[in-house]
Amino acid sequence: MPMDLFKKLMDAVAELAKQAVDETVRRAEAEQRDSVAGKLETGKSMRPVTEEKKKEIRQGLQRFKLDMMKFIPFYGDILMKVTVTEDEQIQTAQTDGREIRYNPAFFATLSQGERNYVLMHEVMHILLLHWKRHADRDAGLWNVACDFVVNQILDRMKWDTNRYRIAFSRPKEGCFLDDNNQWQRSAEEHYAELLKKNKGRKRLQGYKGELKGRAPGDLLCTEVLSEGDAQLIEQSIRQLVRETIKRRGTGGSGYFPRELLLMGKSKRLPWNTLLYEFLQQREDEESSYLTPERKYIHMDLIIPGVGRTEDELEDIWAFVDSSGSISDDELGQFLTQLCRIAGEFHCRFNIAYWDTEVTDVYRNVRREKIAECKPNHSGGTDINCVYKYIQANRIKPGVMLILTDGYFGRLEKPAGSLERKTILVISENGMDFDRKNGIGKVARL
């Protein structure tokens, strides 16, 4: 057979194979959309957009990536590595674990903050492996369950984006879960609840009545991919997360999802993540949220109900080892994180330094003064002085942080009820602790 004829034949075979794959993907997308069709209201038809508008959208997304690189580098790094492409054949935006695609006509209907939110929404689906974890579940319900998880994470990410003045806001349509009792549920747990609530129903029911808006359909599951391809993608995502955590840490982000930390094989949760989770849980228990009036919806308002009074504020006590084992850089890093947390929660911050006794004590410190709270004494190391000070002064901390390298001897008696309120923050070169250490939860600085 002539060489040029053979080449033409191979090109024709390759083109047929590509068309077959594209048809498989299109069929899977259609089936997934149909699985919730009729249960959720579909979006309105969208007008085509000009090339100038498409360019504006691309430039806005690029600015968002650069801002995240600067202020929240973990996510910025990930955003720079994920492929994002335009696709006018889809309804909104979606991911299959390999790339993110969006319809420019859909993005043209959103504000810049909403576009950024949707982009991060798809990124979180990729990182949390939602596209692979669905097993044999109903694709539509699984998509809703995963959206609940992702959107709750993104709502907490707004603490950081607001701090750095990065445009970031919820779209008007989506699967949002404002019920604080459902916080930290897994996608699998949400799915089980949704499945139970929706047997035999024609309209999709959420936790608080009927869900309305655009059918999700943004999560393409692994039946589109071969098992081998899915495993390779999962391995590359896990490797990406591990390398990014190693290179960038979780800096800039006050709240960081546990699942990503575990994926990064981090030995200890960062102490600020533990503290954020504890304070968020307490805040959720103490605050109610009223649904805003219709005339305020465009302002994206959530109006807090009655919470704690000034006399009921949570007391946070930070006890810092001043024996010389904590470097100036480590102390500065610790105090900086305290400042950030103080800006997010309504708490009383108290900072005390200790060696063989508690010496320099700063009570009820204002946020702008936290960085000025420095030790003036240094000596040996005896952690028992912390508990003696608490007992002698009848202190009842809501949360207690102990920053140390861990070389402080043994407790003379159990910490008792303080153990469940304590986060033991270990410096970079500090000793390792077991979970059952009698002091509290262990975290790395």
ZIVENBEL-V434474 format. One record per residue. N is the residue number from 1. PHI is phi in degrees with one decimal (NA if undefined). OMEGA is omega in whole degrees, -180 to 180 (NA if undefined). Layout:
((N,PHI,OMEGA) (N,PHI,OMEGA))
This chain:
((1,NA,178) (2,-57.1,-174) (3,-63.9,-178) (4,-67.2,177) (5,-67.8,178) (6,-62.6,-180) (7,-63.8,179) (8,-62.9,180) (9,-63.8,180) (10,-65.6,178) (11,-64.0,179) (12,-65.6,178) (13,-62.6,-180) (14,-62.1,-180) (15,-66.2,177) (16,-63.0,179) (17,-63.7,179) (18,-63.4,179) (19,-62.9,179) (20,-64.8,178) (21,-63.9,180) (22,-60.8,180) (23,-66.6,177) (24,-62.4,180) (25,-63.7,-180) (26,-61.5,-180) (27,-65.1,179) (28,-64.2,178) (29,-62.5,-179) (30,-64.1,180) (31,-63.7,-179) (32,-67.1,178) (33,-65.3,-178) (34,-67.5,-177) (35,-65.7,176) (36,-117.0,178) (37,-63.0,-179) (38,86.9,177) (39,-93.7,175) (40,-115.8,177) (41,-67.6,179) (42,-84.8,-178) (43,-72.6,179) (44,-73.6,177) (45,-64.4,-175) (46,-110.8,-180) (47,-81.2,175) (48,-61.7,-179) (49,-114.4,-180) (50,-77.3,177) (51,-63.1,179) (52,-63.0,179) (53,-67.3,178) (54,-59.9,179) (55,-63.2,178) (56,-60.6,179) (57,-64.5,180) (58,-60.9,-180) (59,-65.8,178) (60,-64.0,178) (61,-66.1,178) (62,-66.3,177) (63,-61.5,179) (64,-61.5,178) (65,-59.5,-179) (66,-66.8,177) (67,-62.3,179) (68,-67.0,176) (69,-59.4,-176) (70,-75.6,-170) (71,-105.0,-180) (72,-129.6,-166) (73,-62.4,178) (74,-58.8,-179) (75,-69.4,177) (76,-61.2,178) (77,-60.4,-180) (78,-62.3,-178) (79,-58.5,-179) (80,-68.7,-176) (81,-96.3,-178) (82,-84.6,178) (83,-76.7,179) (84,-122.5,-176) (85,-131.5,175) (86,-81.4,178) (87,-153.0,-177) (88,-80.4,-180) (89,-89.9,180) (90,-100.0,-174) (91,-83.3,-175) (92,-129.7,176) (93,-147.2,-179) (94,-161.7,176) (95,-142.2,174) (96,-116.6,-178) (97,94.4,-179) (98,-96.8,-176) (99,-152.3,175) (100,-115.7,177) (101,-121.7,178) (102,-140.4,176) (103,-89.0,-179) (104,-57.2,179) (105,-64.8,176) (106,-68.9,-179) (107,-63.5,179) (108,-66.3,180) (109,-85.1,-176) (110,-104.2,170) (111,-75.9,179) (112,-62.9,178) (113,-62.0,179) (114,-70.3,176) (115,-61.3,179) (116,-62.0,180) (117,-62.9,-179) (118,-63.7,179) (119,-61.1,179) (120,-66.7,177) (121,-59.2,180) (122,-68.8,177) (123,-60.3,-179) (124,-67.8,174) (125,-57.9,180) (126,-65.2,-175) (127,-63.9,-178) (128,-85.9,176) (129,59.7,-180) (130,-62.1,-179) (131,-67.0,-177) (132,-109.1,-172) (133,-84.1,-171) (134,-71.0,-178) (135,54.1,-178) (136,-105.0,-178) (137,-74.5,174) (138,-60.0,-173) (139,-61.9,-178) (140,-66.0,179) (141,-64.8,178) (142,-62.7,178) (143,-60.8,179) (144,-62.7,-180) (145,-60.0,179) (146,-67.8,177) (147,-62.9,176) (148,-56.3,-178) (149,-63.7,-176) (150,-62.2,-176) (151,-68.4,175) (152,-68.0,176) (153,-63.6,-178) (154,-66.3,177) (155,-63.6,176) (156,-79.2,174) (157,-65.4,179) (158,-61.5,174) (159,-57.1,-177) (160,-78.0,-178) (161,-64.3,177) (162,-64.8,-179) (163,-61.7,-178) (164,-97.0,176) (165,57.3,175) (166,-97.6,-180) (167,-59.5,-176) (168,-163.8,-177) (169,-150.0,179) (170,-62.4,168) (171,-68.1,-179) (172,-70.9,-179) (173,-113.4,179) (174,158.4,-180) (175,-100.7,-177) (176,-109.4,-175) (177,-124.4,-178) (178,-91.4,179) (179,-79.5,-176) (180,-64.9,179) (181,-68.6,-178) (182,-95.4,-178) (183,-63.0,178) (184,72.1,169) (185,-74.2,177) (186,-80.8,177) (187,-60.8,180) (188,-64.0,179) (189,-68.5,177) (190,-60.9,-178) (191,-62.0,-179) (192,-59.2,180) (193,-69.0,179) (194,-63.8,-180) (195,-62.1,-180) (196,-66.4,-176) (197,-77.8,-170) (198,-110.0,177) (199,-64.3,177) (200,78.5,-179) (201,-91.8,177) (202,-90.3,178) (203,-112.5,-176) (204,-71.6,-180) (205,-102.1,174) (206,-101.9,-179) (207,-76.3,-177) (208,-123.7,177) (209,92.4,-171) (210,-67.2,175) (211,-87.2,180) (212,-124.3,178) (213,121.2,-177) (214,-75.6,176) (215,-60.2,-174) (216,-54.3,176) (217,58.8,-177) (218,-98.3,-174) (219,-118.4,178) (220,-89.2,-172) (221,-91.8,-165) (222,-72.3,176) (223,-66.7,176) (224,-72.2,-177) (225,-106.6,170) (226,-72.6,-180) (227,-59.8,179) (228,-64.2,179) (229,-63.2,-180) (230,-60.9,179) (231,-66.0,178) (232,-64.2,179) (233,-65.0,178) (234,-59.2,180) (235,-60.8,-179) (236,-67.2,179) (237,-68.2,178) (238,-60.5,179) (239,-64.6,179) (240,-61.4,180) (241,-63.4,180) (242,-59.5,-178) (243,-66.1,-179) (244,-70.4,176) (245,-63.2,180) (246,-63.9,-176) (247,-82.1,-173) (248,-106.5,-173) (249,66.2,177) (250,-114.6,-176) (251,-56.2,179) (252,87.4,-178) (253,-110.8,179) (254,-71.4,177) (255,-113.4,-179) (256,-134.6,-175) (257,-59.3,179) (258,-57.4,-176) (259,-60.3,179) (260,-72.6,178) (261,-64.6,179) (262,-67.5,177) (263,-63.3,178) (264,-78.3,179) (265,56.2,177) (266,-71.6,-178) (267,-69.0,-179) (268,-133.5,173) (269,-71.7,174) (270,-58.0,-174) (271,-61.2,-178) (272,-68.2,175) (273,-66.5,177) (274,-60.8,-179) (275,-66.5,177) (276,-57.9,-178) (277,-62.2,-179) (278,-64.7,-178) (279,-67.6,179) (280,-64.5,179) (281,-63.0,179) (282,-66.8,180) (283,-65.8,178) (284,-62.5,-180) (285,-70.3,-172) (286,-95.8,-175) (287,-115.3,171) (288,-112.1,-180) (289,-127.2,-179) (290,-92.2,176) (291,-68.8,-178) (292,-68.5,176) (293,-64.8,-176) (294,-55.7,-176) (295,-69.4,180) (296,-102.8,-174) (297,-59.8,-178) (298,-64.8,179) (299,-91.8,178) (300,56.6,-177) (301,-87.2,167) (302,-125.4,-172) (303,-96.2,-178) (304,-70.8,176) (305,-87.6,-177) (306,-72.6,179) (307,-115.5,-179) (308,-75.8,172) (309,-85.7,-178) (310,-58.5,-179) (311,-76.5,-177) (312,-107.2,-178) (313,-63.7,178) (314,-70.7,177) (315,-92.1,174) (316,-106.1,178) (317,-112.4,176) (318,-111.4,178) (319,-103.3,-173) (320,-110.7,178) (321,-66.4,-178) (322,-109.4,-178) (323,-77.3,-179) (324,109.8,-178) (325,-84.2,179) (326,-102.5,-179) (327,-73.3,178) (328,-62.2,179) (329,-64.4,180) (330,-65.7,178) (331,-63.9,179) (332,-62.5,178) (333,-63.2,-180) (334,-62.9,-179) (335,-67.1,178) (336,-62.9,178) (337,-64.7,176) (338,-60.6,178) (339,-60.3,-179) (340,-63.8,-179) (341,-67.0,179) (342,-62.4,179) (343,-77.3,-176) (344,-103.8,-174) (345,-125.9,-179) (346,-89.6,-175) (347,-135.7,171) (348,-99.7,179) (349,-101.9,178) (350,-128.3,-177) (351,-125.7,-180) (352,-136.1,179) (353,-109.4,-176) (354,-143.2,169) (355,-131.6,170) (356,-99.3,173) (357,-153.7,178) (358,-78.8,-173) (359,-111.4,-175) (360,-84.3,-176) (361,-121.7,178) (362,-119.7,-175) (363,-104.9,177) (364,50.7,-174) (365,-82.3,175) (366,-71.3,-175) (367,-53.9,-175) (368,-70.3,-179) (369,-102.8,-175) (370,-58.4,-177) (371,-64.9,-178) (372,-88.4,-178) (373,-81.8,-176) (374,-121.1,-180) (375,-79.1,178) (376,-120.2,-178) (377,-133.9,177) (378,-153.5,-179) (379,-158.7,178) (380,-76.8,-178) (381,-141.9,177) (382,-148.6,-175) (383,-65.2,-179) (384,-62.0,180) (385,-64.3,179) (386,-64.2,-178) (387,-70.9,176) (388,-66.0,179) (389,-64.9,180) (390,-60.1,-178) (391,-68.3,-178) (392,-64.4,-177) (393,-101.7,177) (394,51.3,-180) (395,-85.7,177) (396,-123.4,-177) (397,-69.1,172) (398,-73.9,175) (399,-140.2,178) (400,-125.5,176) (401,-107.2,176) (402,-123.5,179) (403,-94.3,-175) (404,-161.4,172) (405,-89.6,175) (406,94.8,-179) (407,-94.9,-173) (408,-136.8,180) (409,82.4,-177) (410,-110.9,175) (411,-69.0,179) (412,-73.2,177) (413,-149.6,-176) (414,-56.6,180) (415,-72.0,177) (416,64.6,-176) (417,-67.1,180) (418,-70.4,-176) (419,-60.7,-177) (420,-75.4,179) (421,-105.7,-171) (422,-106.6,171) (423,-115.1,179) (424,-89.9,-175) (425,-94.7,-175) (426,-99.6,-180) (427,-66.1,-171) (428,-55.5,-178) (429,-102.3,-178) (430,-75.6,-177) (431,-77.1,178) (432,-86.5,179) (433,-125.1,171) (434,-76.8,176) (435,-61.0,179) (436,-90.2,-177) (437,-110.1,178) (438,80.3,-178) (439,-111.2,-178) (440,168.6,176) (441,-70.9,-176) (442,-101.6,178) (443,-141.0,177) (444,-95.0,177) (445,-67.3,NA))
